Each structure stands twice: as C-alpha cells, then as structure tokens.
Amino acid sequence: MTDHPIELEVEPAIAKVLFEDRIELARAFTFDLAKYGEQLGLVGPLEYPRLWTRHIVNSVLMAPLLRPGLVGDIGSGAGLPGLVLAIARPDVNFVLIEPMERRTEWLQREVDALALTNVQVRRARAEEVHDEFTFDQLTARAVSALSKLIPITVPLVRSGGELVFLKGRSAEAEIEKASKAIRKFGLTDVRVEELGENLDTEATRVIRATVD
Ligand SMILES: C[S@@+](CC[C@H](N)C(=O)[O-])C[C@H]1O[C@@H](n2cnc3c(N)ncnc32)[C@H](O)[C@@H]1O
C-alpha cells in the first residue's frame, strides 16, 4: 500500500478524556484510518479534517452506555462505532458484523495490529446470522433507517437486551416512521438521548430501545 499524505485533524483534547488509558490504541487506529481509509474506500478525503471529531469521538461517546457482556455492531464498515468502542471498553466483548470483504479484512487487520482480544470479526449480513449470536446490546451507525434496522437486528438480541443506534437529527422522525415495526418486534422504552452535551465536542444522538 502507498502512504496517503495525511492532513489529519489535530487530536481534540476531549479524546484523551474519553479514551483514558486506551488513548494510544485510539491514536494508532485513527492514524491507520487516515493512512489507508481513502485507498480502501472506508472514509472519503473530505472526512480527514474531521476524522477525530466526527467519527472517532462521535463513536466513543457511546462507550458509557455499554454494559459488560456481548455487543454486536452491525455494518461496522471502517470500525465505527464497533472497533472504537472495543478499544475504549476492553471489559466488553464485541462482534463486528460486516458483509463487505475488503472491510472485514481491514477490521481484522486492525484487530490484529492493535492486539485487541475482545473483538471477533464476522463477514455477513445481519440477517444471515440470526441463529448464530445472541447479544446483550447491539449498536449500529449509518446503516439504514430504524424501520429497516429493527427486523434485521431484534432477532440478534436477547430478551431484556438493548438496541443502541447512533442517529442524527432524524431520530424522532425515524421512531415515528418505525411505529409499526416497534410494536411488531416488541420494543419498549424507545427513546432518543443526547450524548456529549456537556463535553467540549459536537453533541450526538442515539436511539435506545429495550427488546422484550
Ligand atoms: C454507510 S456504511 C457505515 C459504516 C460505519 N458504521 C460508519 O458509521 O462509518 C454502512 C455499512 O453497513 C453495511 N451493511 C449494509 N447492510 C448490512 C446488513 N444487512 N448487515 C450488516 N451490515 C450491513 C455496509 O456494508 C456498510 O459497510
């Protein structure tokens, strides 16, 4: 692989606050993402000046919502949020589920390079592994609208488990549009939460829902 001329956003101070003693791993991952991301079609060049803020910090804001157990991340792509969360939460086990071979190769290479022992990479679509995994919590970012995510993710989560989806401004509208699926798949306590509101970074939003 050829080196990419890196014009990376300077690491924001909040990164060290959020990653604590895992910051060196987060730096190594971010550096690799900047180096290979465009070449491997993982992130576009326009994202480089906001790689930390918009992608790495945005993902790690979810870390406090996770409980020790098994977490599935659907459509991990470049590793967002799954690999970032696995860096931040070594006490949680993760399965990154991603159908594209080039992306799973990238994810596995990073898992190996960072010597992460709490991550499994599975090349598949979510709906192909319903009989293979039962997660305590399931995360996703930028995969599809809530109404489409519900049927492919709920069968992967244990009763009492939780969906945690990073969403933008559309969160409430997506909940509204997914009302039929929410009823059909027995989701309760469906709500939008703001993350990072009092921190020195862009706030973000998640949809959280409990699986009956
Ligand atoms: C727009 S990318 C987002 C990647 C990453 N989550 C992020 O936030 O940058 C959507 C990803 O979801 C994956 N994907 C699409 N449909 C999927 C499915 N049914 N199950 C699992 N992954 C899926 C795609 O291959 C792609 O990597």
The ligand as an SDF file (V2000), in Angstrom:
LIG
                    3D

 27 29  0  0  0  0  0  0  0  0999 V2000
  -22.6420    3.7660    5.3040 C   0  0  0  0  0  0  0  0  0  0  0  0
  -21.7180    2.4250    5.9040 S   0  0  0  0  0  0  0  0  0  0  0  0
  -21.4670    2.8820    7.5870 C   0  0  0  0  0  0  0  0  0  0  0  0
  -20.2590    2.2090    8.1680 C   0  0  0  0  0  0  0  0  0  0  0  0
  -19.9480    2.5640    9.6150 C   0  0  0  0  0  0  0  0  0  0  0  0
  -20.9330    2.0360   10.5120 N   0  0  0  0  0  0  0  0  0  0  0  0
  -19.8070    4.0660    9.7960 C   0  0  0  0  0  0  0  0  0  0  0  0
  -20.5640    4.6570   10.5550 O   0  0  0  0  0  0  0  0  0  0  0  0
  -18.9180    4.6640    9.1470 O   0  0  0  0  0  0  0  0  0  0  0  0
  -22.9210    1.1050    6.0450 C   0  0  0  0  0  0  0  0  0  0  0  0
  -22.2680   -0.2430    6.2990 C   0  0  0  0  0  0  0  0  0  0  0  0
  -23.2970   -1.1920    6.5850 O   0  0  0  0  0  0  0  0  0  0  0  0
  -23.0150   -2.3870    5.9080 C   0  0  0  0  0  0  0  0  0  0  0  0
  -24.3020   -3.0990    5.7490 N   0  0  0  0  0  0  0  0  0  0  0  0
  -25.3170   -2.8030    4.8830 C   0  0  0  0  0  0  0  0  0  0  0  0
  -26.3420   -3.6540    5.0360 N   0  0  0  0  0  0  0  0  0  0  0  0
  -25.9920   -4.5060    6.0510 C   0  0  0  0  0  0  0  0  0  0  0  0
  -26.6280   -5.6280    6.6790 C   0  0  0  0  0  0  0  0  0  0  0  0
  -27.8320   -6.0480    6.2810 N   0  0  0  0  0  0  0  0  0  0  0  0
  -25.9870   -6.2580    7.6850 N   0  0  0  0  0  0  0  0  0  0  0  0
  -24.7450   -5.8290    8.0800 C   0  0  0  0  0  0  0  0  0  0  0  0
  -24.0960   -4.7940    7.5160 N   0  0  0  0  0  0  0  0  0  0  0  0
  -24.7090   -4.1310    6.5150 C   0  0  0  0  0  0  0  0  0  0  0  0
  -22.3460   -1.9480    4.6090 C   0  0  0  0  0  0  0  0  0  0  0  0
  -21.5590   -2.9660    4.0220 O   0  0  0  0  0  0  0  0  0  0  0  0
  -21.5140   -0.7730    5.0910 C   0  0  0  0  0  0  0  0  0  0  0  0
  -20.2090   -1.1610    5.4820 O   0  0  0  0  0  0  0  0  0  0  0  0
  1  2  1  0
  2  3  1  0
  2 10  1  0
  3  4  1  0
  4  5  1  0
  5  6  1  0
  5  7  1  0
  7  8  2  0
  7  9  1  0
 10 11  1  0
 11 12  1  0
 11 26  1  0
 12 13  1  0
 13 14  1  0
 13 24  1  0
 14 15  1  0
 14 23  1  0
 15 16  2  0
 16 17  1  0
 17 18  1  0
 17 23  2  0
 18 19  1  0
 18 20  2  0
 20 21  1  0
 21 22  2  0
 22 23  1  0
 24 25  1  0
 24 26  1  0
 26 27  1  0
M  CHG  2   2   1   9  -1
M  END
$$$$
